[in-house]
Amino acid sequence: MKYKIKGPRENQTFVNTKSYQKLLSTFKKLSKNRGQIVHVVGAPGTGKSSNIYAAVDRLGLNFYEAKLPLSSPDLTGGEVYQLMVNSMKEDLHVKSSADLFYELSKFDAVLFADRFHDYHCLDEECVGFSQWTGYSGVEPFKFYLTCIREYFKHRSDFKGVNLVLQTAWRVGKKDNKKDLFADYGVLSRVAVTVLGIPFTVVEISYSQEETINIVKSHLNVTSDEVRQYIKKYGNKPRFICQALKDGS
């Protein structure tokens, strides 16, 4: 997917939007505070990762980005959780949970974004977390329950660490996965509101004008051409760019 950003260095074309300004304002607080959990939500194709990387780069924040290369789509939720923890321990050259929290506390935040969700885009021999959630039935639910349990178990340790999560909860059939936080109308609005009670939530969404500006920053097209694709795809720049490029 050409228009999917995997890191700050790929983010050479970026358009300022109201959502980005809100994200920037939220991230400014991270270097001075700890114990914050920020969920970045938005429909697929809106560029959650590009907004995150642009804000991190703009503010010069020291983020640790978690990665999760999986060996198989048949792993259990418990196995995936342990692989996530072990990957961070290996990266940071520590063995104990206490030492892991200590090392993570040195960063402005720990980021769970594309290298966590879509590692298969970086290494085709690996299974990405987003792929695993599409093949594993109830196991993703068990993974999230394990995360919640471990959070409360180590709550005092988490007070010294900031987390930024590119958040999606994919539900539905394998060939028609939808995001609980973006694709279900009123239900999605309720889900985002509930998520925002204990955590900070920044939603990435665009006006039609913002979408047109983003697409035109990537492609030599007219506003009218973009509007035709907005009718089909909504305000989702990545999908529109790809469709225009493919001529579909």
Phi and psi restraints in degrees (value plus and minus 20) as a CYANA .aco file:
   2 LYS   PHI     -79.1   -39.1
   2 LYS   PSI     -56.2   -16.2
   3 TYR   PHI    -115.9   -75.9
   3 TYR   PSI      -2.0    38.0
   4 LYS   PHI    -118.2   -78.2
   4 LYS   PSI     101.7   141.7
   5 ILE   PHI    -105.5   -65.5
   5 ILE   PSI     114.9   154.9
   6 LYS   PHI    -134.9   -94.9
   6 LYS   PSI     -18.4    21.6
   7 GLY   PHI     159.6   199.6
   7 GLY   PSI     145.7   185.7
   8 PRO   PHI     -77.5   -37.5
   8 PRO   PSI     -55.1   -15.1
   9 ARG   PHI     -86.8   -46.8
   9 ARG   PSI     -43.0    -3.0
  10 GLU   PHI    -106.4   -66.4
  10 GLU   PSI     -27.4    12.6
  11 ASN   PHI    -111.4   -71.4
  11 ASN   PSI      26.3    66.3
  12 GLN   PHI     -93.4   -53.4
  12 GLN   PSI     -47.5    -7.5
  13 THR   PHI    -130.0   -90.0
  13 THR   PSI      90.9   130.9
  14 PHE   PHI    -161.8  -121.8
  14 PHE   PSI     115.6   155.6
  15 VAL   PHI    -131.0   -91.0
  15 VAL   PSI     109.8   149.8
  16 ASN   PHI     -89.9   -49.9
  16 ASN   PSI     112.1   152.1
  17 THR   PHI    -156.1  -116.1
  17 THR   PSI     151.6   191.6
  18 LYS   PHI     -83.2   -43.2
  18 LYS   PSI     -58.5   -18.5
  19 SER   PHI     -82.9   -42.9
  19 SER   PSI     -61.8   -21.8
  20 TYR   PHI     -83.3   -43.3
  20 TYR   PSI     -60.3   -20.3
  21 GLN   PHI     -83.7   -43.7
  21 GLN   PSI     -57.8   -17.8
  22 LYS   PHI     -87.2   -47.2
  22 LYS   PSI     -60.8   -20.8
  23 LEU   PHI     -84.6   -44.6
  23 LEU   PSI     -62.3   -22.3
  24 LEU   PHI     -79.9   -39.9
  24 LEU   PSI     -64.3   -24.3
  25 SER   PHI     -81.6   -41.6
  25 SER   PSI     -60.1   -20.1
  26 THR   PHI     -87.2   -47.2
  26 THR   PSI     -63.9   -23.9
  27 PHE   PHI     -88.2   -48.2
  27 PHE   PSI     -46.8    -6.8
  28 LYS   PHI     -80.1   -40.1
  28 LYS   PSI     -46.2    -6.2
  29 LYS   PHI    -101.1   -61.1
  29 LYS   PSI     -35.0     5.0
  30 LEU   PHI     -88.8   -48.8
  30 LEU   PSI     -56.1   -16.1
  31 SER   PHI     -91.2   -51.2
  31 SER   PSI     -38.4     1.6
  32 LYS   PHI    -124.4   -84.4
  32 LYS   PSI     -31.9     8.1
  33 ASN   PHI    -151.7  -111.7
  33 ASN   PSI     140.6   180.6
  34 ARG   PHI    -152.0  -112.0
  34 ARG   PSI     143.0   183.0
  35 GLY   PHI      65.7   105.7
  35 GLY   PSI      -7.0    33.0
  36 GLN   PHI    -113.4   -73.4
  36 GLN   PSI     122.7   162.7
  37 ILE   PHI    -144.3  -104.3
  37 ILE   PSI      96.7   136.7
  38 VAL   PHI    -133.3   -93.3
  38 VAL   PSI     103.5   143.5
  39 HIS   PHI    -122.6   -82.6
  39 HIS   PSI     104.3   144.3
  40 VAL   PHI    -123.6   -83.6
  40 VAL   PSI      92.1   132.1
  41 VAL   PHI    -135.8   -95.8
  41 VAL   PSI     144.0   184.0
  42 GLY   PHI     141.8   181.8
  42 GLY   PSI     135.2   175.2
  43 ALA   PHI     -82.8   -42.8
  43 ALA   PSI     128.3   168.3
  44 PRO   PHI     -74.4   -34.4
  44 PRO   PSI     117.7   157.7
  45 GLY   PHI      74.3   114.3
  45 GLY   PSI     -21.6    18.4
  46 THR   PHI    -111.0   -71.0
  46 THR   PSI     -30.8     9.2
  47 GLY   PHI      66.0   106.0
  47 GLY   PSI      26.0    66.0
  48 LYS   PHI     -78.6   -38.6
  48 LYS   PSI     -66.7   -26.7
  49 SER   PHI     -86.1   -46.1
  49 SER   PSI     -60.0   -20.0
  50 SER   PHI     -83.8   -43.8
  50 SER   PSI     -57.1   -17.1
  51 ASN   PHI     -86.6   -46.6
  51 ASN   PSI     -62.5   -22.5
  52 ILE   PHI     -81.7   -41.7
  52 ILE   PSI     -70.8   -30.8
  53 TYR   PHI     -85.5   -45.5
  53 TYR   PSI     -55.6   -15.6
  54 ALA   PHI     -85.1   -45.1
  54 ALA   PSI     -61.7   -21.7
  55 ALA   PHI     -88.0   -48.0
  55 ALA   PSI     -61.7   -21.7
  56 VAL   PHI     -81.0   -41.0
  56 VAL   PSI     -65.2   -25.2
  57 ASP   PHI     -86.4   -46.4
  57 ASP   PSI     -63.1   -23.1
  58 ARG   PHI     -81.4   -41.4
  58 ARG   PSI     -61.4   -21.4
  59 LEU   PHI    -109.8   -69.8
  59 LEU   PSI     -28.6    11.4
  60 GLY   PHI      45.4    85.4
  60 GLY   PSI      15.6    55.6
  61 LEU   PHI     -96.2   -56.2
  61 LEU   PSI     130.4   170.4
  62 ASN   PHI    -118.2   -78.2
  62 ASN   PSI      70.7   110.7
  63 PHE   PHI    -120.4   -80.4
  63 PHE   PSI     123.0   163.0
  64 TYR   PHI    -120.6   -80.6
  64 TYR   PSI     102.4   142.4
  65 GLU   PHI    -120.8   -80.8
  65 GLU   PSI      95.5   135.5
  66 ALA   PHI     -91.2   -51.2
  66 ALA   PSI     124.9   164.9
  67 LYS   PHI    -147.1  -107.1
  67 LYS   PSI     135.0   175.0
  68 LEU   PHI    -163.9  -123.9
  68 LEU   PSI      61.3   101.3
  69 PRO   PHI    -101.4   -61.4
  69 PRO   PSI      99.6   139.6
  70 LEU   PHI    -123.9   -83.9
  70 LEU   PSI     127.2   167.2
  71 SER   PHI    -109.5   -69.5
  71 SER   PSI     -38.5     1.5
  72 SER   PHI    -176.8  -136.8
  72 SER   PSI     128.5   168.5
  73 PRO   PHI     -99.1   -59.1
  73 PRO   PSI     -23.0    17.0
  74 ASP   PHI    -118.0   -78.0
  74 ASP   PSI      -9.5    30.5
  75 LEU   PHI     -90.4   -50.4
  75 LEU   PSI     131.1   171.1
  76 THR   PHI    -102.1   -62.1
  76 THR   PSI     145.5   185.5
  77 GLY   PHI     -79.9   -39.9
  77 GLY   PSI     -59.7   -19.7
  78 GLY   PHI     -84.7   -44.7
  78 GLY   PSI     -59.8   -19.8
  79 GLU   PHI     -86.1   -46.1
  79 GLU   PSI     -60.8   -20.8
  80 VAL   PHI     -85.5   -45.5
  80 VAL   PSI     -61.0   -21.0
  81 TYR   PHI     -80.3   -40.3
  81 TYR   PSI     -65.2   -25.2
  82 GLN   PHI     -86.3   -46.3
  82 GLN   PSI     -56.9   -16.9
  83 LEU   PHI     -84.4   -44.4
  83 LEU   PSI     -57.6   -17.6
  84 MET   PHI     -81.3   -41.3
  84 MET   PSI     -68.1   -28.1
  85 VAL   PHI     -85.0   -45.0
  85 VAL   PSI     -64.5   -24.5
  86 ASN   PHI     -84.2   -44.2
  86 ASN   PSI     -55.1   -15.1
  87 SER   PHI     -83.1   -43.1
  87 SER   PSI     -62.0   -22.0
  88 MET   PHI     -88.2   -48.2
  88 MET   PSI     -60.5   -20.5
  89 LYS   PHI     -82.3   -42.3
  89 LYS   PSI     -61.9   -21.9
  90 GLU   PHI     -85.2   -45.2
  90 GLU   PSI     -63.6   -23.6
  91 ASP   PHI     -79.5   -39.5
  91 ASP   PSI     -61.0   -21.0
  92 LEU   PHI    -118.5   -78.5
  92 LEU   PSI     -15.7    24.3
  93 HIS   PHI      39.8    79.8
  93 HIS   PSI      27.2    67.2
  94 VAL   PHI    -149.3  -109.3
  94 VAL   PSI     144.0   184.0
  95 LYS   PHI    -138.0   -98.0
  95 LYS   PSI     -53.4   -13.4
  96 SER   PHI    -118.2   -78.2
  96 SER   PSI     139.0   179.0
  97 SER   PHI     -85.3   -45.3
  97 SER   PSI     -56.9   -16.9
  98 ALA   PHI     -81.9   -41.9
  98 ALA   PSI     -64.0   -24.0
  99 ASP   PHI     -88.2   -48.2
  99 ASP   PSI     -53.4   -13.4
 100 LEU   PHI     -83.7   -43.7
 100 LEU   PSI     -67.7   -27.7
 101 PHE   PHI     -81.6   -41.6
 101 PHE   PSI     -57.8   -17.8
 102 TYR   PHI     -82.7   -42.7
 102 TYR   PSI     -64.5   -24.5
 103 GLU   PHI     -88.2   -48.2
 103 GLU   PSI     -60.5   -20.5
 104 LEU   PHI     -85.9   -45.9
 104 LEU   PSI     -50.0   -10.0
 105 SER   PHI     -88.4   -48.4
 105 SER   PSI     -34.7     5.3
 106 LYS   PHI     -96.1   -56.1
 106 LYS   PSI     -37.9     2.1
 107 PHE   PHI    -111.8   -71.8
 107 PHE   PSI     136.2   176.2
 108 ASP   PHI     -84.6   -44.6
 108 ASP   PSI     -52.7   -12.7
 109 ALA   PHI    -187.3  -147.3
 109 ALA   PSI     138.6   178.6
 110 VAL   PHI    -122.1   -82.1
 110 VAL   PSI     105.2   145.2
 111 LEU   PHI    -126.8   -86.8
 111 LEU   PSI     109.5   149.5
 112 PHE   PHI    -133.6   -93.6
 112 PHE   PSI      77.4   117.4
 113 ALA   PHI    -152.9  -112.9
 113 ALA   PSI    -153.7  -113.7
 114 ASP   PHI     -84.5   -44.5
 114 ASP   PSI     -56.2   -16.2
 115 ARG   PHI     -88.8   -48.8
 115 ARG   PSI     -37.8     2.2
 116 PHE   PHI    -109.9   -69.9
 116 PHE   PSI     -71.2   -31.2
 117 HIS   PHI     -95.3   -55.3
 117 HIS   PSI     -57.8   -17.8
 118 ASP   PHI    -148.3  -108.3
 118 ASP   PSI      27.8    67.8
 119 TYR   PHI     -83.7   -43.7
 119 TYR   PSI     -41.2    -1.2
 120 HIS   PHI     -84.6   -44.6
 120 HIS   PSI     -41.0    -1.0
 121 CYS   PHI     -93.6   -53.6
 121 CYS   PSI     -41.0    -1.0
 122 LEU   PHI    -114.2   -74.2
 122 LEU   PSI     -52.9   -12.9
 123 ASP   PHI    -160.0  -120.0
 123 ASP   PSI      87.5   127.5
 124 GLU   PHI     -86.3   -46.3
 124 GLU   PSI     -36.2     3.8
 125 GLU   PHI    -101.8   -61.8
 125 GLU   PSI     -30.1     9.9
 126 CYS   PHI    -121.3   -81.3
 126 CYS   PSI     139.4   179.4
 127 VAL   PHI    -120.1   -80.1
 127 VAL   PSI     111.2   151.2
 128 GLY   PHI    -105.4   -65.4
 128 GLY   PSI     138.0   178.0
 129 PHE   PHI     -77.9   -37.9
 129 PHE   PSI     -60.3   -20.3
 130 SER   PHI     -84.5   -44.5
 130 SER   PSI     -54.5   -14.5
 131 GLN   PHI     -89.0   -49.0
 131 GLN   PSI     -63.5   -23.5
 132 TRP   PHI     -79.3   -39.3
 132 TRP   PSI     -60.8   -20.8
 133 THR   PHI     -84.7   -44.7
 133 THR   PSI     -41.9    -1.9
 134 GLY   PHI    -104.5   -64.5
 134 GLY   PSI     -32.3     7.7
 135 TYR   PHI    -136.5   -96.5
 135 TYR   PSI     -26.2    13.8
 136 SER   PHI    -130.7   -90.7
 136 SER   PSI      -2.3    37.7
 137 GLY   PHI      36.9    76.9
 137 GLY   PSI    -141.0  -101.0
 138 VAL   PHI    -105.7   -65.7
 138 VAL   PSI     -25.7    14.3
 139 GLU   PHI     -80.7   -40.7
 139 GLU   PSI     -58.7   -18.7
 140 PRO   PHI     -78.7   -38.7
 140 PRO   PSI     -58.0   -18.0
 141 PHE   PHI     -81.5   -41.5
 141 PHE   PSI     -61.1   -21.1
 142 LYS   PHI     -84.9   -44.9
 142 LYS   PSI     -56.4   -16.4
 143 PHE   PHI     -81.4   -41.4
 143 PHE   PSI     -67.5   -27.5
 144 TYR   PHI     -85.5   -45.5
 144 TYR   PSI     -57.1   -17.1
 145 LEU   PHI     -83.6   -43.6
 145 LEU   PSI     -58.5   -18.5
 146 THR   PHI     -84.3   -44.3
 146 THR   PSI     -61.5   -21.5
 147 CYS   PHI     -80.3   -40.3
 147 CYS   PSI     -64.3   -24.3
 148 ILE   PHI     -84.1   -44.1
 148 ILE   PSI     -64.2   -24.2
 149 ARG   PHI     -81.3   -41.3
 149 ARG   PSI     -65.1   -25.1
 150 GLU   PHI     -88.9   -48.9
 150 GLU   PSI     -51.1   -11.1
 151 TYR   PHI     -83.0   -43.0
 151 TYR   PSI     -66.8   -26.8
 152 PHE   PHI     -90.8   -50.8
 152 PHE   PSI     -51.1   -11.1
 153 LYS   PHI     -86.2   -46.2
 153 LYS   PSI     -56.8   -16.8
 154 HIS   PHI    -134.3   -94.3
 154 HIS   PSI      12.3    52.3
 155 ARG   PHI     -77.9   -37.9
 155 ARG   PSI     -59.5   -19.5
 156 SER   PHI     -84.7   -44.7
 156 SER   PSI     -54.3   -14.3
 157 ASP   PHI     -90.1   -50.1
 157 ASP   PSI     -57.5   -17.5
 158 PHE   PHI     -87.1   -47.1
 158 PHE   PSI     -38.8     1.2
 159 LYS   PHI     -85.8   -45.8
 159 LYS   PSI     -36.8     3.2
 160 GLY   PHI    -118.2   -78.2
 160 GLY   PSI     -15.1    24.9
 161 VAL   PHI    -150.9  -110.9
 161 VAL   PSI     117.4   157.4
 162 ASN   PHI    -116.2   -76.2
 162 ASN   PSI     119.8   159.8
 163 LEU   PHI    -141.2  -101.2
 163 LEU   PSI     115.1   155.1
 164 VAL   PHI    -141.8  -101.8
 164 VAL   PSI      98.8   138.8
 165 LEU   PHI    -138.2   -98.2
 165 LEU   PSI     101.0   141.0
 166 GLN   PHI     -95.8   -55.8
 166 GLN   PSI      84.6   124.6
 167 THR   PHI    -125.0   -85.0
 167 THR   PSI     109.0   149.0
 168 ALA   PHI    -168.7  -128.7
 168 ALA   PSI     123.8   163.8
 169 TRP   PHI    -146.3  -106.3
 169 TRP   PSI      78.2   118.2
 170 ARG   PHI    -102.2   -62.2
 170 ARG   PSI     106.9   146.9
 171 VAL   PHI    -152.1  -112.1
 171 VAL   PSI     142.2   182.2
 172 GLY   PHI      89.7   129.7
 172 GLY   PSI    -193.2  -153.2
 173 LYS   PHI     -92.6   -52.6
 173 LYS   PSI     138.4   178.4
 174 LYS   PHI     -76.8   -36.8
 174 LYS   PSI     -58.1   -18.1
 175 ASP   PHI    -111.8   -71.8
 175 ASP   PSI     -14.9    25.1
 176 ASN   PHI    -167.8  -127.8
 176 ASN   PSI      33.4    73.4
 177 LYS   PHI     -92.0   -52.0
 177 LYS   PSI     116.2   156.2
 178 LYS   PHI    -147.8  -107.8
 178 LYS   PSI     136.9   176.9
 179 ASP   PHI    -113.5   -73.5
 179 ASP   PSI     102.5   142.5
 180 LEU   PHI     -76.7   -36.7
 180 LEU   PSI     -51.9   -11.9
 181 PHE   PHI    -108.2   -68.2
 181 PHE   PSI     -20.3    19.7
 182 ALA   PHI    -159.7  -119.7
 182 ALA   PSI     -48.1    -8.1
 183 ASP   PHI    -128.7   -88.7
 183 ASP   PSI     -10.5    29.5
 184 TYR   PHI    -143.2  -103.2
 184 TYR   PSI      13.6    53.6
 185 GLY   PHI      35.4    75.4
 185 GLY   PSI    -143.3  -103.3
 186 VAL   PHI     -81.3   -41.3
 186 VAL   PSI     -59.2   -19.2
 187 LEU   PHI     -79.9   -39.9
 187 LEU   PSI     -60.9   -20.9
 188 SER   PHI     -85.0   -45.0
 188 SER   PSI     -59.7   -19.7
 189 ARG   PHI     -82.0   -42.0
 189 ARG   PSI     -60.6   -20.6
 190 VAL   PHI     -84.8   -44.8
 190 VAL   PSI     -63.5   -23.5
 191 ALA   PHI     -81.6   -41.6
 191 ALA   PSI     -62.4   -22.4
 192 VAL   PHI     -86.0   -46.0
 192 VAL   PSI     -60.5   -20.5
 193 THR   PHI     -83.0   -43.0
 193 THR   PSI     -64.3   -24.3
 194 VAL   PHI     -84.7   -44.7
 194 VAL   PSI     -61.9   -21.9
 195 LEU   PHI     -81.4   -41.4
 195 LEU   PSI     -52.0   -12.0
 196 GLY   PHI     -98.7   -58.7
 196 GLY   PSI     -24.8    15.2
 197 ILE   PHI     -90.9   -50.9
 197 ILE   PSI     -73.1   -33.1
 198 PRO   PHI    -110.3   -70.3
 198 PRO   PSI     -37.8     2.2
 199 PHE   PHI    -144.7  -104.7
 199 PHE   PSI     148.5   188.5
 200 THR   PHI    -108.4   -68.4
 200 THR   PSI     110.0   150.0
 201 VAL   PHI    -142.1  -102.1
 201 VAL   PSI     109.0   149.0
 202 VAL   PHI    -138.4   -98.4
 202 VAL   PSI     102.1   142.1
 203 GLU   PHI    -120.7   -80.7
 203 GLU   PSI     108.8   148.8
 204 ILE   PHI    -113.6   -73.6
 204 ILE   PSI      93.0   133.0
 205 SER   PHI    -171.2  -131.2
 205 SER   PSI     140.7   180.7
 206 TYR   PHI    -153.6  -113.6
 206 TYR   PSI     132.8   172.8
 207 SER   PHI     -97.6   -57.6
 207 SER   PSI     148.9   188.9
 208 GLN   PHI     -81.7   -41.7
 208 GLN   PSI     -61.9   -21.9
 209 GLU   PHI     -82.2   -42.2
 209 GLU   PSI     -61.9   -21.9
 210 GLU   PHI     -84.2   -44.2
 210 GLU   PSI     -61.4   -21.4
 211 THR   PHI     -81.2   -41.2
 211 THR   PSI     -64.9   -24.9
 212 ILE   PHI     -79.8   -39.8
 212 ILE   PSI     -64.0   -24.0
 213 ASN   PHI     -84.2   -44.2
 213 ASN   PSI     -59.6   -19.6
 214 ILE   PHI     -85.2   -45.2
 214 ILE   PSI     -67.7   -27.7
 215 VAL   PHI     -83.1   -43.1
 215 VAL   PSI     -62.6   -22.6
 216 LYS   PHI     -88.9   -48.9
 216 LYS   PSI     -40.1    -0.1
 217 SER   PHI     -94.2   -54.2
 217 SER   PSI     -40.2    -0.2
 218 HIS   PHI    -119.6   -79.6
 218 HIS   PSI     -53.5   -13.5
 219 LEU   PHI    -151.2  -111.2
 219 LEU   PSI     130.6   170.6
 220 ASN   PHI    -106.3   -66.3
 220 ASN   PSI      61.6   101.6
 221 VAL   PHI    -154.5  -114.5
 221 VAL   PSI     145.1   185.1
 222 THR   PHI    -111.0   -71.0
 222 THR   PSI     142.6   182.6
 223 SER   PHI     -82.2   -42.2
 223 SER   PSI     -58.7   -18.7
 224 ASP   PHI     -83.4   -43.4
 224 ASP   PSI     -58.0   -18.0
 225 GLU   PHI     -82.5   -42.5
 225 GLU   PSI     -63.4   -23.4
 226 VAL   PHI     -84.9   -44.9
 226 VAL   PSI     -59.9   -19.9
 227 ARG   PHI     -79.6   -39.6
 227 ARG   PSI     -57.3   -17.3
 228 GLN   PHI     -81.6   -41.6
 228 GLN   PSI     -58.4   -18.4
 229 TYR   PHI     -98.1   -58.1
 229 TYR   PSI     -47.0    -7.0
 230 ILE   PHI     -83.1   -43.1
 230 ILE   PSI     -54.9   -14.9
 231 LYS   PHI     -80.5   -40.5
 231 LYS   PSI     -52.3   -12.3
 232 LYS   PHI    -109.0   -69.0
 232 LYS   PSI     -63.1   -23.1
 233 TYR   PHI    -126.0   -86.0
 233 TYR   PSI     -29.9    10.1
 234 GLY   PHI      57.7    97.7
 234 GLY   PSI    -189.0  -149.0
 235 ASN   PHI    -104.3   -64.3
 235 ASN   PSI      46.2    86.2
 236 LYS   PHI    -144.9  -104.9
 236 LYS   PSI      68.7   108.7
 237 PRO   PHI     -76.2   -36.2
 237 PRO   PSI     -59.7   -19.7
 238 ARG   PHI     -83.0   -43.0
 238 ARG   PSI     -63.7   -23.7
 239 PHE   PHI     -85.9   -45.9
 239 PHE   PSI     -58.6   -18.6
 240 ILE   PHI     -87.6   -47.6
 240 ILE   PSI     -63.8   -23.8
 241 CYS   PHI     -79.1   -39.1
 241 CYS   PSI     -64.7   -24.7
 242 GLN   PHI     -86.5   -46.5
 242 GLN   PSI     -61.1   -21.1
 243 ALA   PHI     -85.4   -45.4
 243 ALA   PSI     -61.0   -21.0
 244 LEU   PHI     -84.3   -44.3
 244 LEU   PSI     -61.0   -21.0
 245 LYS   PHI     -84.9   -44.9
 245 LYS   PSI     -61.1   -21.1
 246 ASP   PHI     -99.3   -59.3
 246 ASP   PSI     -34.9     5.1
 247 GLY   PHI      51.4    91.4
 247 GLY   PSI       7.4    47.4
